[in-house]
């Protein structure tokens, strides 16, 4: 048990505090997400198509507010955005109690997604502003491990609520989620600001510090074409989530003879892998060079998964099951390395005076890199079969090849703008 806790909780007080907050946040949202489909259809009275459309509109709203929220984090502080985002998201969840019909559903979904994005931008900016450079990737890893634990426990509670078959119990879920998010917001408010975490390994102008509002600031992140392209390719390499959550499950059901119950074991494998190995993998990523190496390993794992799974529509069942499980293991490996590389890229390639702005732009570019993959990958795999899997692998290799020169371009852009010192604004307040 102690070894498991060490995988999730760091000895660093701030890393530990943010990991605990993440687990609590994930417990609340995981409880609701488990029962969201039932709530939308049975209580709000939607059709499946209406529920799907509403979620799509909600995700689009996140896309639109990412850059403005990033700039807001630079102006009023990342910790403030993070905490307000959690508190407003709690209010949005309470709105589900009063939603009846399609348009009220759209209103509460957009409210939830927009406030969630405010909190996410706040957290990602806080992680860069409050932690020294050498701790940023590790803090992200502990956060990811804690999120997996929280979502798993939350899903268990949500499943218990659904198992009762009582609509009254299901109606209580948004209230529980809102209460938990208010606790999360209170925990965020107690966290320290960035000035308490200097980093001696960074140049003076790149250390987290509290600066006056009039401090010189770098150029807007959207002008850093190398960073935008790097974030796009990183988003594309994060399509391991598309394989994990969409394509492999559909392939298993539609094109193989594997039992459907195998899906539960596959997701359990991924969760356990993320909890046990995210932190050790993150320790191998220390700078831009090792981040590029991690992206290459992530791509190699994804290609291996494609090559393994493309043969499973013709294998006998005793061979299909271990092959699909192995393909899922390799996808998990891709997730571990890509996530660690992504945190490092955000740390190494962001202008330290515009951390929030860079996080907002990274969110948009990441989304552009992955948003089209569920439809395309599903079409390729289920229609073209083996050829489709090879095309998916080729897309991944292209992203891995393209991210190296774009990262060099982003770093050069930052180097050209270092003529004047650019301390960090009060981004973690």
N, C-alpha and C positions, 0 to 999 in steps of 0.2 A: 504493500500500500504506500509506503514511504517513497519507493522508487517511482510509482505512478504519480504521486503528488509532485515530485521533483520535475517530472515531465511537464506539468501544467503550471506550477507555481515557482517563480524564481526566488533566489535569495535577495535580489535587489528589491528594496521596499516599494519603489514606484512601479516597477514591472509587475510585482506581485499585486499591488493595489489595482492596477488597470486590468490585469487578468481576472481578478475576482469580479470587478465590475462587468467585464465582458461576459463572464459566465452567468451572472445574474440577468443581464440584459438578454442573452440568448435563451435562458430559461423562460423568460416572459414571452418573447416573440415566438419561440419554438412551440410553446403551448398553444398559442393562437393559430399559427400556420397549420398545425396538424388538423385542426377542425375547421379551417377557413372555408373549404369547399362545401362542407355540410352546412355551415352557418349561412353561406351565401345562397344556397339553393333551398334549404328547408325553412329558414327563418326569414331571410330577406325576400325570398320568392323569385329568384332569378332562374333563367335557363342556363344550361352549361355554356352555350355560346355567349350569353350576356356576361357571365362571370369571367370568361376568358377575355372578352373585349375590354371589360373594366380593368383587369390586371394589366393588359397591354397599354391602355391609356395611362394608368398609374406609372408604369415604367417610363413612358415617354415624358411624363412630367418631371421625373428625376433628371432625365437627360437635359431638359431645358434650364433647370435651376443650378446645375453643377458649377458652372463658371461664376455666376453671380454669388453663389454661396462661398466659393473659394475666396473671392475678393472680400466678402464680408468677414470671413475668418481673419484675414490680414488686418482688417480695420478694427474690429471689436474684440478679437482674440479667439483662438481656437477652443479653449476650454469653455468659454462662454457659449460659442456656437454648439459645441458638443452637448453641454448641459441643457441649453434651451431646446435643442433638437429632441432630446430624450423626453423632456417635460411636455413639449407640444405633441410628440407622438403618443404619449399617454392620453392626452385630450382627444386625439384623433381616434384612438381605439374606443374610447367611450362613445364616440359618435356612431359606432356600429349598432349601439343599442337603439338608436332612433332612425336607422336606415330601413326604409321599406320601399322597394321598387328600384328600378334601374338608375335613375338620375341621383337619388340620394346615395346609392351605392357608389356611383362614380365620384361623388363629392368626398365620401369618407376614404375611398381608396387613394385618390389624389392627395388628400390631406395626409394620409399615413405615409405615402411614398415621398412626398416633398419634405416632411419633417424628418423622416428617416435619412434622407440625403443630407439634410443640414447636420444631423448628428454624425453621419459617416465622414463628411468633409471635415467637421470639427475634430473628430478622433484622429484621422489620418494626418491632419496638420499638427495636432498636439503631439503625436508620436515623433514627428520630425523636430518640432520646436523644443520639446521638453527633455528628450533623451539625447545624450552625446552620440556622435556619429557611430562609434563602435558598438553601441547598444541598440541602435534603431532596428536592425534586422532581427535581433534576438527578441526584442520586445514584441515585434509583429508575430514571431513564432509562438511565444507564450500566449499571446492574444488569440491566435488561431486555435491552439490546442484547447484553451478555455472555452472558446465559442463552441467547439465540437462537443465538449462535455455538457455545456449548458443546453444546446439544442437537443441533444440526445435525451436528457432528463425532461426537458420541456415537451418533447414529442411523446415521451412515456405518459406524462400527466395528461396531455391532450388526448392520447389514445384511451386512457382510462375514462375520461369524460365522455368520449364518443361511445365507449362500450356500455355505458349506462343506458343508452338509447333515450335519454331524457332531454327534451328540448330546453327545459328549465335549466338543467346543468350546463348545457352548451351555451345558453344565453349568458351564463355567469363568466365564461372564459374571457371576454373582452375586459370585464371589470378586474379580474385577476391580473391580466396582462398590463393594464393601465397602472395598477398599484405597484407592480414590480418595476415598471419603467420610471415611476416617480422615485422609488428607492434608488434606482440607477442614477437618476439625475442628481439626487442629493449626494451620492458617493462621488460623482464627478466634481461637484462644487468643492469638495474637501481636498481634492488633489492639488499639489503645488503647481506653481507656474514655471516657465522655462528658465528663469534666471537662476534656479537652484541646480541646474544641470549643465555646467560648462563642459566643453570637450577640448582637452589639451591637444588632441591629435589632429584638429582641424586648423586651417589658417585662421588668424584672428577675425577676419571679416566673415568667416563661415560659422563661428561658434554661436550657439543659441544664446541670446541675450535680450534684455528688455531695452528697446530703443524708443526715443521720443517719436511722436507722430510725424515730426518734420524730418526724420532721418532720411538720407538718400536711399532711393529704392531702384531696383533694376527694372529692365524692360518687361512688359507684360509677357506672360508665359506663352500665349498664343502665337507670339512672334518667333518663338524658338522652334523652328520647323523640325529640327532633329529630335527634340523632346516629344513633339506631337507624333511623329512617325514611330519613334521608339515605343511610346505608349500604345499606339495602334497595334504594332506587332506583338507587344506583350499581351494585349487583350486577345489577339488571335491565338497566341500560345496558351492562354488560359482557357481555351476551348476544350481542355481536358474535362471541364465541368459539363460541357455539352455531351461529350461521350459518356461521362459518368451518369448523368441524370436523365438523358433523353435517348441517345442513339443506341447504346448498348442494351438498355432495358427493352426498347422497341425491337431491336434485332433478336434478342433472346426470345421474346414472345412470338414474333412473326416468322422468323427464319431458322430457328433451331428446334431441336427436340428436347432441350433442357427443361426441367420442371420449373414452373413459375416461382415456387418457393425459393429458388436459388437467388432471386432478386434480394430478398431480405439478408441473406448471407453476404452478398456482394456489398451492399451498403454498410453492413456491420464491419466488413473488412476495411472499407475506406475510412470509416470513423475511427476505428482502433488504430489504423496506420497513421492518421493525422495526429491523434493524441500522443502516440508513442514516439513518432519519428520526426515530427515537424521541427522540434527544437534541435535535435542532433544535426539534422540536415542544414538548418539555418546557420549553424556554427561554421560551416564550410564556406559561407559567403561573407566576405569581409570588405570588398571593394568592387570597382567596376569590372576588373579583370575576372574575378571569381564569379561575379554576377553573370557575365557573358558565358562563362563555363557552365554555370547552373542552367541557364536558358538552353544551352546545347544539350545538356543531359535531359532536361525536360522534354525537348523535342525528340530525342532518341527514345525515351520511354513511350511517348505517344506513337511514334512510328512502329515500335515493337508491338504495341497493343493492336494497331491496325493489322499488322502482318499476322499476328496470332489469331485474331478473331475472324479474319476473312475466310478461313477454312472451316469454320464451325457449322456452316449450314449443310455440310456433307458428311460430318463425322457421326460415329455411333455415340449413343448417349453417355457411355462410360468415359469417352474421350472428350466429348463436348463440355461436360461440367468442369473438369480441371482446366481446360483451355480457356473457357470464359472467365473462370476465377483468376487465372494467370493474367489474362488481358486486363482485368480490373485491378490487379496488383500493380501492373505497369502504369496504368492510368493514375493510380494513387501516387506512384513514384514521380510521375510528371507533375502532379499537383504540388508535391512537397518542394521540388526544385524550382518550379516556376514561381511559386509564392515567395520563396526566399529571394529569388532574383528580382522580383518585382519590388519588394520592399527596399532592396539595395539601390535599384535604379531610381526610385523616388528620392532616396536620400542623396545619392551621388550627383544626380542631374537636375536637381531643383535649385533655383536661385534662393539663397538663404534669406533674402529680404522679401521674397514673395512666396512663401511656402504655401499659403492657402490658395493663391492664384494657380500655382503649379498643380496642386492637388485637384482643383476643379477641372483644369484642362486635361489632366491625366485621366480623370473619371470619364470625361466625354470621349476621349480618344480610345480608351479601353473599351467603352461600350460600342463604339463604331467597329472595333476589331472583332467583337464576339457576337453582336446582336443578330447577325445574319446566319451564323453557323448552325443553329438548330434546324432551320428549314433546309439549308443546303446539305448538311451532313446526313440528315435523315433521308433526303431524296437520294443522295449518292449511295448510301449503304443499302437501303431497302429496294431500290430500283436497279442499280448497276451491280450490286453485290460485290464480288471481289474487286472488280475494276473501280467501283466507288470507293472502297477502302483504300486502294492505292492512290486515288486522287486526293483523299483526305490526308494521307501521309505526305503527299507532295506539297499540299498547302502548308502543312506544318513545317516541312523542311525549308520552304520559301521564307516563312516568317523567321525561322532561326537564322537563315543566311542574311536577311535584310536588317535584323535588329543590331548587328554589330556596327556597320557603317553609320546607321542613324544615331546610335549612342555616341560614337566618336564625334559626329556633327553637333550633337547636343552639348557635349563637353566643351568643344571648341567655341561654341556660341557663348557659354558661360565665361570661358577664359578671356574672350574678347571684351567682356563687360566688366572686368575686375579692375579697371583703372582707378575707380573711386571706391572707398570702403562702403559696404552695404550691410550694416547690422540688421539683425532680425527685429521686426516690430514686436510689440507685446503680444506675440501670437498665441501664447499659451495662457494668457490671463482669462 
